[in-house]
Amino acid sequence: MFKPDKLAKKKVSASTQHYLDILEIKEDTVVMRDGTLRAVILVSSINFALKSEDEQNAIISAYVSFLNNIDHTLQIVIQSRELDIKNYLSSLKQKEREQTNELLKVQTTEYIQYIGELISMGKIMSKRFYVVIPYNPLSDKHKGFFSSMIEVFRPVSLVKMKEKVFARRRVKLTSRVNNIISGLSSMGISSTPLDTQSLIELFYNTYNPVTSNNQKLADIHNLRTS
């Protein structure tokens, strides 16, 4: 006999990871289900409006040259999040308790109150800038409808990449990353690749915006599998 509650349980048991395009994250690299790789670099920002006209022209010229030297696609992501300053306030309160100078203690107390009032007036947002760099060994080949469908329904165990293939593709991806970092540097923009821990935290915070505020992700080096 058909029971709806059993069907509901089966639906709940399905892992969210099953619906993501990400197969795994390892060695500072995102491995996609189709065998392609992604690297993500965190990029600094510059205040273009405060630059002189000559500086602005130089930045524009460097940006044009940067784009012309790229022979692959890339993605620029701007992530805006509410700034979490709980740890900062906690450190200030700790300094307030440890302060022996009465005048400095009063000033620290007033500063904490000022920060609290500032937060109560509205959310303080922070922006982070990322550049996603892909590597697709089959970028020049077009997949047919049936081959694409097979990849969608193929079990994860069948698409896990062999270590030698992964290492070879990662070398080529790293070369692209270094070229992008060099090009950004020519515009006065500093950047750094995200490591495995940072990549996991990025996707964890992105897909779990509410949970990530209350439950921080553990260091992957402290995780153990049974």
KEDREN-690253 format. One record per residue (C-alpha): residue number from 1; residue in one letter; x, y, z. Coordinates in Angstrom, 2 decimals, decimal comma. Layout:
<site><nr>NUM</nr><rest>a</rest><x>X</x><y>Y</y><z>Z</z></site>
...
***
This chain:
<site><nr>1</nr><rest>m</rest><x>0,00</x><y>0,00</y><z>0,00</z></site>
<site><nr>2</nr><rest>f</rest><x>1,28</x><y>3,48</y><z>-0,92</z></site>
<site><nr>3</nr><rest>k</rest><x>2,13</x><y>5,65</y><z>2,09</z></site>
<site><nr>4</nr><rest>p</rest><x>2,80</x><y>9,41</y><z>1,55</z></site>
<site><nr>5</nr><rest>d</rest><x>4,80</x><y>9,68</y><z>4,77</z></site>
<site><nr>6</nr><rest>k</rest><x>7,36</x><y>7,17</y><z>3,47</z></site>
<site><nr>7</nr><rest>l</rest><x>7,77</x><y>9,20</y><z>0,30</z></site>
<site><nr>8</nr><rest>a</rest><x>8,28</x><y>12,33</y><z>2,36</z></site>
<site><nr>9</nr><rest>k</rest><x>11,01</x><y>10,65</y><z>4,37</z></site>
<site><nr>10</nr><rest>k</rest><x>12,81</x><y>9,61</y><z>1,20</z></site>
<site><nr>11</nr><rest>k</rest><x>12,74</x><y>13,17</y><z>-0,09</z></site>
<site><nr>12</nr><rest>v</rest><x>14,15</x><y>14,55</y><z>3,16</z></site>
<site><nr>13</nr><rest>s</rest><x>16,96</x><y>11,99</y><z>3,18</z></site>
<site><nr>14</nr><rest>a</rest><x>18,30</x><y>13,29</y><z>-0,16</z></site>
<site><nr>15</nr><rest>s</rest><x>21,50</x><y>15,25</y><z>0,43</z></site>
<site><nr>16</nr><rest>t</rest><x>21,71</x><y>18,87</y><z>-0,70</z></site>
<site><nr>17</nr><rest>q</rest><x>25,08</x><y>18,04</y><z>-2,21</z></site>
<site><nr>18</nr><rest>h</rest><x>23,27</x><y>15,84</y><z>-4,74</z></site>
<site><nr>19</nr><rest>y</rest><x>21,82</x><y>18,96</y><z>-6,37</z></site>
<site><nr>20</nr><rest>l</rest><x>25,05</x><y>20,97</y><z>-6,51</z></site>
<site><nr>21</nr><rest>d</rest><x>27,42</x><y>21,07</y><z>-9,45</z></site>
<site><nr>22</nr><rest>i</rest><x>30,38</x><y>20,70</y><z>-7,08</z></site>
<site><nr>23</nr><rest>l</rest><x>31,80</x><y>17,19</y><z>-6,75</z></site>
<site><nr>24</nr><rest>e</rest><x>34,52</x><y>17,91</y><z>-4,20</z></site>
<site><nr>25</nr><rest>i</rest><x>36,96</x><y>20,54</y><z>-2,96</z></site>
<site><nr>26</nr><rest>k</rest><x>40,59</x><y>19,51</y><z>-2,54</z></site>
<site><nr>27</nr><rest>e</rest><x>44,09</x><y>20,94</y><z>-2,86</z></site>
<site><nr>28</nr><rest>d</rest><x>42,75</x><y>24,51</y><z>-3,07</z></site>
<site><nr>29</nr><rest>t</rest><x>40,63</x><y>23,52</y><z>-6,09</z></site>
<site><nr>30</nr><rest>v</rest><x>36,92</x><y>23,08</y><z>-6,75</z></site>
<site><nr>31</nr><rest>v</rest><x>36,22</x><y>19,94</y><z>-8,78</z></site>
<site><nr>32</nr><rest>m</rest><x>32,95</x><y>20,06</y><z>-10,72</z></site>
<site><nr>33</nr><rest>r</rest><x>30,82</x><y>17,05</y><z>-11,59</z></site>
<site><nr>34</nr><rest>d</rest><x>31,63</x><y>17,39</y><z>-15,29</z></site>
<site><nr>35</nr><rest>g</rest><x>35,39</x><y>17,08</y><z>-14,61</z></site>
<site><nr>36</nr><rest>t</rest><x>36,21</x><y>20,77</y><z>-14,96</z></site>
<site><nr>37</nr><rest>l</rest><x>38,09</x><y>22,68</y><z>-12,28</z></site>
<site><nr>38</nr><rest>r</rest><x>37,66</x><y>26,05</y><z>-10,61</z></site>
<site><nr>39</nr><rest>a</rest><x>40,02</x><y>28,25</y><z>-8,64</z></site>
<site><nr>40</nr><rest>v</rest><x>38,81</x><y>31,27</y><z>-6,69</z></site>
<site><nr>41</nr><rest>i</rest><x>40,95</x><y>34,27</y><z>-5,79</z></site>
<site><nr>42</nr><rest>l</rest><x>40,07</x><y>36,99</y><z>-3,31</z></site>
<site><nr>43</nr><rest>v</rest><x>40,65</x><y>40,42</y><z>-4,83</z></site>
<site><nr>44</nr><rest>s</rest><x>41,19</x><y>43,79</y><z>-3,18</z></site>
<site><nr>45</nr><rest>s</rest><x>39,38</x><y>46,93</y><z>-4,32</z></site>
<site><nr>46</nr><rest>i</rest><x>40,55</x><y>50,39</y><z>-5,32</z></site>
<site><nr>47</nr><rest>n</rest><x>38,70</x><y>53,69</y><z>-5,02</z></site>
<site><nr>48</nr><rest>f</rest><x>38,70</x><y>54,70</y><z>-8,67</z></site>
<site><nr>49</nr><rest>a</rest><x>36,89</x><y>58,00</y><z>-8,02</z></site>
<site><nr>50</nr><rest>l</rest><x>39,68</x><y>59,29</y><z>-5,75</z></site>
<site><nr>51</nr><rest>k</rest><x>42,37</x><y>58,71</y><z>-8,35</z></site>
<site><nr>52</nr><rest>s</rest><x>43,70</x><y>61,53</y><z>-10,50</z></site>
<site><nr>53</nr><rest>e</rest><x>42,81</x><y>61,62</y><z>-14,19</z></site>
<site><nr>54</nr><rest>d</rest><x>46,23</x><y>60,26</y><z>-15,18</z></site>
<site><nr>55</nr><rest>e</rest><x>45,92</x><y>57,44</y><z>-12,65</z></site>
<site><nr>56</nr><rest>q</rest><x>42,43</x><y>56,60</y><z>-13,89</z></site>
<site><nr>57</nr><rest>n</rest><x>43,61</x><y>56,46</y><z>-17,49</z></site>
<site><nr>58</nr><rest>a</rest><x>46,52</x><y>54,22</y><z>-16,48</z></site>
<site><nr>59</nr><rest>i</rest><x>44,13</x><y>51,85</y><z>-14,65</z></site>
<site><nr>60</nr><rest>i</rest><x>41,77</x><y>51,73</y><z>-17,63</z></site>
<site><nr>61</nr><rest>s</rest><x>44,65</x><y>51,04</y><z>-20,00</z></site>
<site><nr>62</nr><rest>a</rest><x>45,94</x><y>48,25</y><z>-17,73</z></site>
<site><nr>63</nr><rest>y</rest><x>42,44</x><y>46,78</y><z>-17,51</z></site>
<site><nr>64</nr><rest>v</rest><x>42,05</x><y>46,73</y><z>-21,29</z></site>
<site><nr>65</nr><rest>s</rest><x>45,43</x><y>45,03</y><z>-21,63</z></site>
<site><nr>66</nr><rest>f</rest><x>44,42</x><y>42,56</y><z>-18,90</z></site>
<site><nr>67</nr><rest>l</rest><x>41,25</x><y>41,58</y><z>-20,77</z></site>
<site><nr>68</nr><rest>n</rest><x>43,04</x><y>41,29</y><z>-24,12</z></site>
<site><nr>69</nr><rest>n</rest><x>45,57</x><y>38,86</y><z>-22,66</z></site>
<site><nr>70</nr><rest>i</rest><x>42,92</x><y>36,44</y><z>-21,36</z></site>
<site><nr>71</nr><rest>d</rest><x>42,13</x><y>33,52</y><z>-23,66</z></site>
<site><nr>72</nr><rest>h</rest><x>39,56</x><y>31,90</y><z>-21,39</z></site>
<site><nr>73</nr><rest>t</rest><x>36,42</x><y>32,83</y><z>-19,52</z></site>
<site><nr>74</nr><rest>l</rest><x>36,35</x><y>34,04</y><z>-15,93</z></site>
<site><nr>75</nr><rest>q</rest><x>33,69</x><y>35,16</y><z>-13,50</z></site>
<site><nr>76</nr><rest>i</rest><x>33,75</x><y>38,21</y><z>-11,25</z></site>
<site><nr>77</nr><rest>v</rest><x>31,66</x><y>37,84</y><z>-8,10</z></site>
<site><nr>78</nr><rest>i</rest><x>30,81</x><y>40,61</y><z>-5,64</z></site>
<site><nr>79</nr><rest>q</rest><x>29,46</x><y>39,33</y><z>-2,33</z></site>
<site><nr>80</nr><rest>s</rest><x>27,76</x><y>41,73</y><z>0,06</z></site>
<site><nr>81</nr><rest>r</rest><x>27,27</x><y>40,52</y><z>3,60</z></site>
<site><nr>82</nr><rest>e</rest><x>26,27</x><y>41,97</y><z>6,94</z></site>
<site><nr>83</nr><rest>l</rest><x>29,45</x><y>42,62</y><z>8,91</z></site>
<site><nr>84</nr><rest>d</rest><x>29,77</x><y>40,46</y><z>12,00</z></site>
<site><nr>85</nr><rest>i</rest><x>31,64</x><y>42,40</y><z>14,67</z></site>
<site><nr>86</nr><rest>k</rest><x>30,74</x><y>40,27</y><z>17,68</z></site>
<site><nr>87</nr><rest>n</rest><x>34,33</x><y>39,09</y><z>18,09</z></site>
<site><nr>88</nr><rest>y</rest><x>35,58</x><y>42,67</y><z>17,77</z></site>
<site><nr>89</nr><rest>l</rest><x>33,20</x><y>43,87</y><z>20,50</z></site>
<site><nr>90</nr><rest>s</rest><x>34,20</x><y>40,95</y><z>22,71</z></site>
<site><nr>91</nr><rest>s</rest><x>37,87</x><y>41,86</y><z>22,35</z></site>
<site><nr>92</nr><rest>l</rest><x>37,09</x><y>45,48</y><z>23,23</z></site>
<site><nr>93</nr><rest>k</rest><x>35,19</x><y>44,44</y><z>26,36</z></site>
<site><nr>94</nr><rest>q</rest><x>38,09</x><y>42,23</y><z>27,35</z></site>
<site><nr>95</nr><rest>k</rest><x>40,49</x><y>45,17</y><z>26,99</z></site>
<site><nr>96</nr><rest>e</rest><x>38,07</x><y>47,30</y><z>29,01</z></site>
<site><nr>97</nr><rest>r</rest><x>38,18</x><y>44,84</y><z>31,91</z></site>
<site><nr>98</nr><rest>e</rest><x>41,97</x><y>44,57</y><z>31,76</z></site>
<site><nr>99</nr><rest>q</rest><x>42,58</x><y>48,32</y><z>31,46</z></site>
<site><nr>100</nr><rest>t</rest><x>44,33</x><y>49,76</y><z>34,52</z></site>
<site><nr>101</nr><rest>n</rest><x>44,38</x><y>53,37</y><z>33,36</z></site>
<site><nr>102</nr><rest>e</rest><x>41,07</x><y>54,91</y><z>34,46</z></site>
<site><nr>103</nr><rest>l</rest><x>40,96</x><y>57,46</y><z>31,63</z></site>
<site><nr>104</nr><rest>l</rest><x>41,63</x><y>54,84</y><z>28,95</z></site>
<site><nr>105</nr><rest>k</rest><x>39,04</x><y>52,57</y><z>30,54</z></site>
<site><nr>106</nr><rest>v</rest><x>36,40</x><y>55,29</y><z>30,30</z></site>
<site><nr>107</nr><rest>q</rest><x>37,34</x><y>56,02</y><z>26,68</z></site>
<site><nr>108</nr><rest>t</rest><x>37,12</x><y>52,32</y><z>25,82</z></site>
<site><nr>109</nr><rest>t</rest><x>33,66</x><y>52,13</y><z>27,43</z></site>
<site><nr>110</nr><rest>e</rest><x>32,46</x><y>55,15</y><z>25,45</z></site>
<site><nr>111</nr><rest>y</rest><x>33,85</x><y>53,69</y><z>22,24</z></site>
<site><nr>112</nr><rest>i</rest><x>31,99</x><y>50,40</y><z>22,84</z></site>
<site><nr>113</nr><rest>q</rest><x>28,78</x><y>52,37</y><z>23,41</z></site>
<site><nr>114</nr><rest>y</rest><x>29,38</x><y>54,33</y><z>20,21</z></site>
<site><nr>115</nr><rest>i</rest><x>29,85</x><y>51,13</y><z>18,19</z></site>
<site><nr>116</nr><rest>g</rest><x>26,67</x><y>49,72</y><z>19,73</z></site>
<site><nr>117</nr><rest>e</rest><x>24,68</x><y>52,82</y><z>18,78</z></site>
<site><nr>118</nr><rest>l</rest><x>26,12</x><y>52,75</y><z>15,28</z></site>
<site><nr>119</nr><rest>i</rest><x>25,00</x><y>49,15</y><z>14,80</z></site>
<site><nr>120</nr><rest>s</rest><x>21,51</x><y>49,91</y><z>16,12</z></site>
<site><nr>121</nr><rest>m</rest><x>21,07</x><y>52,62</y><z>13,46</z></site>
<site><nr>122</nr><rest>g</rest><x>21,41</x><y>50,14</y><z>10,59</z></site>
<site><nr>123</nr><rest>k</rest><x>23,25</x><y>47,14</y><z>9,27</z></site>
<site><nr>124</nr><rest>i</rest><x>26,92</x><y>47,53</y><z>8,48</z></site>
<site><nr>125</nr><rest>m</rest><x>27,67</x><y>45,78</y><z>5,23</z></site>
<site><nr>126</nr><rest>s</rest><x>30,98</x><y>44,49</y><z>3,93</z></site>
<site><nr>127</nr><rest>k</rest><x>31,83</x><y>43,65</y><z>0,34</z></site>
<site><nr>128</nr><rest>r</rest><x>34,21</x><y>41,02</y><z>-0,91</z></site>
<site><nr>129</nr><rest>f</rest><x>35,38</x><y>40,60</y><z>-4,47</z></site>
<site><nr>130</nr><rest>y</rest><x>36,23</x><y>37,27</y><z>-6,04</z></site>
<site><nr>131</nr><rest>v</rest><x>37,46</x><y>36,11</y><z>-9,43</z></site>
<site><nr>132</nr><rest>v</rest><x>36,54</x><y>32,55</y><z>-10,42</z></site>
<site><nr>133</nr><rest>i</rest><x>38,98</x><y>30,97</y><z>-12,87</z></site>
<site><nr>134</nr><rest>p</rest><x>37,89</x><y>27,81</y><z>-14,72</z></site>
<site><nr>135</nr><rest>y</rest><x>39,78</x><y>25,09</y><z>-16,49</z></site>
<site><nr>136</nr><rest>n</rest><x>37,91</x><y>22,89</y><z>-18,95</z></site>
<site><nr>137</nr><rest>p</rest><x>40,01</x><y>20,37</y><z>-20,94</z></site>
<site><nr>138</nr><rest>l</rest><x>37,10</x><y>19,98</y><z>-23,39</z></site>
<site><nr>139</nr><rest>s</rest><x>36,37</x><y>23,66</y><z>-23,85</z></site>
<site><nr>140</nr><rest>d</rest><x>36,69</x><y>23,39</y><z>-27,63</z></site>
<site><nr>141</nr><rest>k</rest><x>34,38</x><y>20,40</y><z>-27,87</z></site>
<site><nr>142</nr><rest>h</rest><x>30,61</x><y>20,56</y><z>-27,77</z></site>
<site><nr>143</nr><rest>k</rest><x>28,73</x><y>17,83</y><z>-25,97</z></site>
<site><nr>144</nr><rest>g</rest><x>25,58</x><y>16,34</y><z>-27,43</z></site>
<site><nr>145</nr><rest>f</rest><x>22,25</x><y>16,15</y><z>-25,65</z></site>
<site><nr>146</nr><rest>f</rest><x>22,52</x><y>12,48</y><z>-24,66</z></site>
<site><nr>147</nr><rest>s</rest><x>26,11</x><y>12,73</y><z>-23,39</z></site>
<site><nr>148</nr><rest>s</rest><x>25,12</x><y>15,67</y><z>-21,21</z></site>
<site><nr>149</nr><rest>m</rest><x>22,15</x><y>13,75</y><z>-19,82</z></site>
<site><nr>150</nr><rest>i</rest><x>24,37</x><y>10,77</y><z>-19,01</z></site>
<site><nr>151</nr><rest>e</rest><x>26,67</x><y>13,04</y><z>-16,96</z></site>
<site><nr>152</nr><rest>v</rest><x>23,70</x><y>14,38</y><z>-14,99</z></site>
<site><nr>153</nr><rest>f</rest><x>22,49</x><y>10,93</y><z>-13,92</z></site>
<site><nr>154</nr><rest>r</rest><x>25,91</x><y>9,28</y><z>-13,65</z></site>
<site><nr>155</nr><rest>p</rest><x>26,74</x><y>8,16</y><z>-10,08</z></site>
<site><nr>156</nr><rest>v</rest><x>29,36</x><y>10,24</y><z>-8,31</z></site>
<site><nr>157</nr><rest>s</rest><x>31,64</x><y>7,22</y><z>-7,98</z></site>
<site><nr>158</nr><rest>l</rest><x>31,96</x><y>7,02</y><z>-11,76</z></site>
<site><nr>159</nr><rest>v</rest><x>33,03</x><y>10,62</y><z>-12,28</z></site>
<site><nr>160</nr><rest>k</rest><x>35,62</x><y>10,92</y><z>-9,53</z></site>
<site><nr>161</nr><rest>m</rest><x>38,78</x><y>12,09</y><z>-11,15</z></site>
<site><nr>162</nr><rest>k</rest><x>41,93</x><y>10,02</y><z>-11,09</z></site>
<site><nr>163</nr><rest>e</rest><x>44,78</x><y>11,65</y><z>-9,21</z></site>
<site><nr>164</nr><rest>k</rest><x>47,10</x><y>11,84</y><z>-12,22</z></site>
<site><nr>165</nr><rest>v</rest><x>44,44</x><y>13,51</y><z>-14,36</z></site>
<site><nr>166</nr><rest>f</rest><x>43,57</x><y>15,91</y><z>-11,55</z></site>
<site><nr>167</nr><rest>a</rest><x>47,23</x><y>16,83</y><z>-10,99</z></site>
<site><nr>168</nr><rest>r</rest><x>47,77</x><y>17,52</y><z>-14,69</z></site>
<site><nr>169</nr><rest>r</rest><x>44,70</x><y>19,71</y><z>-14,97</z></site>
<site><nr>170</nr><rest>r</rest><x>45,49</x><y>21,51</y><z>-11,73</z></site>
<site><nr>171</nr><rest>v</rest><x>48,93</x><y>22,51</y><z>-13,06</z></site>
<site><nr>172</nr><rest>k</rest><x>47,27</x><y>24,20</y><z>-16,04</z></site>
<site><nr>173</nr><rest>l</rest><x>44,70</x><y>25,86</y><z>-13,79</z></site>
<site><nr>174</nr><rest>t</rest><x>47,48</x><y>27,15</y><z>-11,51</z></site>
<site><nr>175</nr><rest>s</rest><x>49,17</x><y>28,70</y><z>-14,54</z></site>
<site><nr>176</nr><rest>r</rest><x>45,98</x><y>30,56</y><z>-15,34</z></site>
<site><nr>177</nr><rest>v</rest><x>45,67</x><y>31,72</y><z>-11,74</z></site>
<site><nr>178</nr><rest>n</rest><x>49,20</x><y>33,12</y><z>-11,76</z></site>
<site><nr>179</nr><rest>n</rest><x>48,52</x><y>34,99</y><z>-15,01</z></site>
<site><nr>180</nr><rest>i</rest><x>45,34</x><y>36,52</y><z>-13,56</z></site>
<site><nr>181</nr><rest>i</rest><x>47,11</x><y>37,58</y><z>-10,36</z></site>
<site><nr>182</nr><rest>s</rest><x>49,89</x><y>39,18</y><z>-12,44</z></site>
<site><nr>183</nr><rest>g</rest><x>47,37</x><y>41,02</y><z>-14,60</z></site>
<site><nr>184</nr><rest>l</rest><x>45,47</x><y>42,33</y><z>-11,58</z></site>
<site><nr>185</nr><rest>s</rest><x>48,73</x><y>43,44</y><z>-10,01</z></site>
<site><nr>186</nr><rest>s</rest><x>49,41</x><y>45,65</y><z>-13,04</z></site>
<site><nr>187</nr><rest>m</rest><x>46,29</x><y>47,63</y><z>-12,08</z></site>
<site><nr>188</nr><rest>g</rest><x>47,41</x><y>48,00</y><z>-8,48</z></site>
<site><nr>189</nr><rest>i</rest><x>45,00</x><y>45,29</y><z>-7,28</z></site>
<site><nr>190</nr><rest>s</rest><x>46,31</x><y>42,67</y><z>-4,89</z></site>
<site><nr>191</nr><rest>s</rest><x>44,83</x><y>39,18</y><z>-4,88</z></site>
<site><nr>192</nr><rest>t</rest><x>45,35</x><y>35,80</y><z>-3,29</z></site>
<site><nr>193</nr><rest>p</rest><x>44,02</x><y>32,32</y><z>-4,12</z></site>
<site><nr>194</nr><rest>l</rest><x>41,63</x><y>30,75</y><z>-1,61</z></site>
<site><nr>195</nr><rest>d</rest><x>42,88</x><y>27,57</y><z>0,01</z></site>
<site><nr>196</nr><rest>t</rest><x>40,73</x><y>24,52</y><z>0,68</z></site>
<site><nr>197</nr><rest>q</rest><x>39,50</x><y>25,76</y><z>4,07</z></site>
<site><nr>198</nr><rest>s</rest><x>38,60</x><y>29,19</y><z>2,66</z></site>
<site><nr>199</nr><rest>l</rest><x>36,79</x><y>27,65</y><z>-0,32</z></site>
<site><nr>200</nr><rest>i</rest><x>34,69</x><y>25,41</y><z>1,93</z></site>
<site><nr>201</nr><rest>e</rest><x>33,85</x><y>28,37</y><z>4,17</z></site>
<site><nr>202</nr><rest>l</rest><x>32,92</x><y>30,49</y><z>1,14</z></site>
<site><nr>203</nr><rest>f</rest><x>30,41</x><y>27,93</y><z>-0,16</z></site>
<site><nr>204</nr><rest>y</rest><x>29,19</x><y>27,11</y><z>3,33</z></site>
<site><nr>205</nr><rest>n</rest><x>28,43</x><y>30,77</y><z>4,04</z></site>
<site><nr>206</nr><rest>t</rest><x>26,92</x><y>31,27</y><z>0,59</z></site>
<site><nr>207</nr><rest>y</rest><x>24,51</x><y>28,33</y><z>0,75</z></site>
<site><nr>208</nr><rest>n</rest><x>23,80</x><y>28,70</y><z>4,48</z></site>
<site><nr>209</nr><rest>p</rest><x>23,59</x><y>32,46</y><z>5,14</z></site>
<site><nr>210</nr><rest>v</rest><x>21,48</x><y>32,09</y><z>8,30</z></site>
<site><nr>211</nr><rest>t</rest><x>23,12</x><y>29,02</y><z>9,79</z></site>
<site><nr>212</nr><rest>s</rest><x>26,65</x><y>30,32</y><z>9,18</z></site>
<site><nr>213</nr><rest>n</rest><x>25,99</x><y>33,32</y><z>11,43</z></site>
<site><nr>214</nr><rest>n</rest><x>25,27</x><y>31,09</y><z>14,43</z></site>
<site><nr>215</nr><rest>q</rest><x>27,32</x><y>27,98</y><z>13,64</z></site>
<site><nr>216</nr><rest>k</rest><x>30,84</x><y>28,52</y><z>12,41</z></site>
<site><nr>217</nr><rest>l</rest><x>32,52</x><y>25,92</y><z>10,23</z></site>
<site><nr>218</nr><rest>a</rest><x>35,18</x><y>23,83</y><z>11,92</z></site>
<site><nr>219</nr><rest>d</rest><x>38,74</x><y>23,71</y><z>10,67</z></site>
<site><nr>220</nr><rest>i</rest><x>38,99</x><y>20,86</y><z>8,13</z></site>
<site><nr>221</nr><rest>h</rest><x>42,24</x><y>19,72</y><z>9,76</z></site>
<site><nr>222</nr><rest>n</rest><x>40,30</x><y>18,97</y><z>12,95</z></site>
<site><nr>223</nr><rest>l</rest><x>37,64</x><y>16,90</y><z>11,19</z></site>
<site><nr>224</nr><rest>r</rest><x>37,74</x><y>13,13</y><z>11,51</z></site>
<site><nr>225</nr><rest>t</rest><x>35,81</x><y>10,48</y><z>9,63</z></site>
<site><nr>226</nr><rest>s</rest><x>34,61</x><y>7,34</y><z>11,34</z></site>
***
